[in-house]
Amino acid sequence: MDEGFIDLRQHHNAGMGDDSFWPSFTDIMMVVVMIFMIASTVLMLRNWELVKELRATIEAEHEAEALARSMTETSATLEEQLAQAQHANSELRMQQMRMTERNRTLEEQLSGQQRQLLSLEADNQQLAASLQKYRRDALLNDDQLKQARDEMSQLSAAHSTLQQRLQQVLDELAASEEGNQKQASELSALRLGSSLTEQQLYSLQNEYSELQIKYDKLFRPARSAEGKHVVTVRYWKDGDYFQLRVKDMEEEDYRVTSREELNRELAALKEKHGNKLYVKLIIPDDSGLSYKEAWGFTVEILDKYDYYHQK
């Protein structure tokens, strides 16, 4: 026993002296080697984990790049779909305005015809009253003539002449009334025919425009903004003044412009981009425009500058 501890080594009493130093040194070196091996193992394990994390990071970067490319393509597709939807919405809005304009025109025609009918009825009543007055006057004259005939038989010849003259006046009046009624009927028919002719011409123009659009949709490829230089134009009416805003695809906000400036800018873009110029027209729901105004502006701008509507 040494200082209260029991020595458990075998032959602890053997070799006491100068030879006991080397076994203790060997044990120390063995411990050092074991510590080195354990440290090397831990370091290798950590390096392996770092390699795995680095590989995972590289794979995550590749996935992020792929996701970014996918999002870019999806954004381009969504922008294209949005442009198509806005164009279809503008077409539907113009069709709705055309129907509203047509209904308003029909209501105005019906109101005009009702006013004409009331005017003709009033004229008829006035003519009937005039005729009745003339007949009363004629009866009064007949009474006067009869009284004069009873009083003075010598005036019978003059009475007969006056009666014949009165009958002639009545015939002339009846002929004049018939002629007036005929002229009024002809004038009303001419006015109605002129109004119907204008309406038919306007309707034929609208139908031709619709047929042209349907023909383009059937036999031409769909209008697309893909690969085109897009210029967006907003058009509406504020009171009695027309408002125009324009935005190029390279700009972030709309700019105020006039009709002349818009034509000059679109002409310059058409000369620069040729058949790559895509003009996107936006007409708001509360634009205040009539169908004729909206459709005329759309046809003029697209026929002059948009690639799809070039002859």
Contacts in CASP RR format, 6 or more apart in sequence:
PFRMAT RR
TARGET T0000
AUTHOR 0000-0000-0000
METHOD contacts of the structure
MODEL  1
MDEGFIDLRQHHNAGMGDDSFWPSFTDIMMVVVMIFMIASTVLMLRNWEL
VKELRATIEAEHEAEALARSMTETSATLEEQLAQAQHANSELRMQQMRMT
ERNRTLEEQLSGQQRQLLSLEADNQQLAASLQKYRRDALLNDDQLKQARD
EMSQLSAAHSTLQQRLQQVLDELAASEEGNQKQASELSALRLGSSLTEQQ
LYSLQNEYSELQIKYDKLFRPARSAEGKHVVTVRYWKDGDYFQLRVKDME
EEDYRVTSREELNRELAALKEKHGNKLYVKLIIPDDSGLSYKEAWGFTVE
ILDKYDYYHQK
1 7 0 8 1.000
76 226 0 8 1.000
79 225 0 8 1.000
80 224 0 8 1.000
80 225 0 8 1.000
80 226 0 8 1.000
83 225 0 8 1.000
83 230 0 8 1.000
83 280 0 8 1.000
84 222 0 8 1.000
84 224 0 8 1.000
84 225 0 8 1.000
86 280 0 8 1.000
86 282 0 8 1.000
87 223 0 8 1.000
87 280 0 8 1.000
87 281 0 8 1.000
90 281 0 8 1.000
90 282 0 8 1.000
90 283 0 8 1.000
90 298 0 8 1.000
91 213 0 8 1.000
93 283 0 8 1.000
93 285 0 8 1.000
93 287 0 8 1.000
93 294 0 8 1.000
94 283 0 8 1.000
94 291 0 8 1.000
94 294 0 8 1.000
94 295 0 8 1.000
94 298 0 8 1.000
97 289 0 8 1.000
97 290 0 8 1.000
97 291 0 8 1.000
97 294 0 8 1.000
97 295 0 8 1.000
98 206 0 8 1.000
98 291 0 8 1.000
98 295 0 8 1.000
99 291 0 8 1.000
100 291 0 8 1.000
101 290 0 8 1.000
101 291 0 8 1.000
101 292 0 8 1.000
102 203 0 8 1.000
102 291 0 8 1.000
105 199 0 8 1.000
109 195 0 8 1.000
109 199 0 8 1.000
113 192 0 8 1.000
116 188 0 8 1.000
116 191 0 8 1.000
120 184 0 8 1.000
120 188 0 8 1.000
123 184 0 8 1.000
127 177 0 8 1.000
127 180 0 8 1.000
127 181 0 8 1.000
131 173 0 8 1.000
131 177 0 8 1.000
134 170 0 8 1.000
134 173 0 8 1.000
138 166 0 8 1.000
138 170 0 8 1.000
141 162 0 8 1.000
141 166 0 8 1.000
142 163 0 8 1.000
142 166 0 8 1.000
145 159 0 8 1.000
145 162 0 8 1.000
145 163 0 8 1.000
148 155 0 8 1.000
148 159 0 8 1.000
149 155 0 8 1.000
149 156 0 8 1.000
149 159 0 8 1.000
206 295 0 8 1.000
209 295 0 8 1.000
209 299 0 8 1.000
216 308 0 8 1.000
220 308 0 8 1.000
223 308 0 8 1.000
225 278 0 8 1.000
225 280 0 8 1.000
227 276 0 8 1.000
228 273 0 8 1.000
228 276 0 8 1.000
228 277 0 8 1.000
228 278 0 8 1.000
228 307 0 8 1.000
229 249 0 8 1.000
229 269 0 8 1.000
229 273 0 8 1.000
229 276 0 8 1.000
229 277 0 8 1.000
229 278 0 8 1.000
230 249 0 8 1.000
230 278 0 8 1.000
230 280 0 8 1.000
231 246 0 8 1.000
231 247 0 8 1.000
231 248 0 8 1.000
231 249 0 8 1.000
231 265 0 8 1.000
231 266 0 8 1.000
231 269 0 8 1.000
231 277 0 8 1.000
231 278 0 8 1.000
231 279 0 8 1.000
231 280 0 8 1.000
232 246 0 8 1.000
232 247 0 8 1.000
232 249 0 8 1.000
232 254 0 8 1.000
232 280 0 8 1.000
232 282 0 8 1.000
233 244 0 8 1.000
233 245 0 8 1.000
233 246 0 8 1.000
233 262 0 8 1.000
233 279 0 8 1.000
233 280 0 8 1.000
233 281 0 8 1.000
233 282 0 8 1.000
233 301 0 8 1.000
234 243 0 8 1.000
234 244 0 8 1.000
234 245 0 8 1.000
234 246 0 8 1.000
234 254 0 8 1.000
234 282 0 8 1.000
234 283 0 8 1.000
234 284 0 8 1.000
235 242 0 8 1.000
235 243 0 8 1.000
235 244 0 8 1.000
235 281 0 8 1.000
235 282 0 8 1.000
235 283 0 8 1.000
235 287 0 8 1.000
235 289 0 8 1.000
235 294 0 8 1.000
235 297 0 8 1.000
236 242 0 8 1.000
236 243 0 8 1.000
236 283 0 8 1.000
236 284 0 8 1.000
236 286 0 8 1.000
236 287 0 8 1.000
236 288 0 8 1.000
236 289 0 8 1.000
237 243 0 8 1.000
237 287 0 8 1.000
237 288 0 8 1.000
237 289 0 8 1.000
237 293 0 8 1.000
239 288 0 8 1.000
242 259 0 8 1.000
244 256 0 8 1.000
244 257 0 8 1.000
244 258 0 8 1.000
244 259 0 8 1.000
244 262 0 8 1.000
245 254 0 8 1.000
245 255 0 8 1.000
245 256 0 8 1.000
245 257 0 8 1.000
246 254 0 8 1.000
246 255 0 8 1.000
246 257 0 8 1.000
246 262 0 8 1.000
246 265 0 8 1.000
247 253 0 8 1.000
247 254 0 8 1.000
247 255 0 8 1.000
248 269 0 8 1.000
257 265 0 8 1.000
262 301 0 8 1.000
263 304 0 8 1.000
266 277 0 8 1.000
266 279 0 8 1.000
266 301 0 8 1.000
266 304 0 8 1.000
266 305 0 8 1.000
267 304 0 8 1.000
267 305 0 8 1.000
269 277 0 8 1.000
269 305 0 8 1.000
270 277 0 8 1.000
270 304 0 8 1.000
270 305 0 8 1.000
274 307 0 8 1.000
275 307 0 8 1.000
275 310 0 8 1.000
276 307 0 8 1.000
277 305 0 8 1.000
277 306 0 8 1.000
277 307 0 8 1.000
278 306 0 8 1.000
278 307 0 8 1.000
278 308 0 8 1.000
279 301 0 8 1.000
279 302 0 8 1.000
279 305 0 8 1.000
279 306 0 8 1.000
281 297 0 8 1.000
281 298 0 8 1.000
281 301 0 8 1.000
281 302 0 8 1.000
283 289 0 8 1.000
283 294 0 8 1.000
283 298 0 8 1.000
287 294 0 8 1.000
289 297 0 8 1.000
302 308 0 8 1.000
302 309 0 8 1.000
303 309 0 8 1.000
303 310 0 8 1.000
END
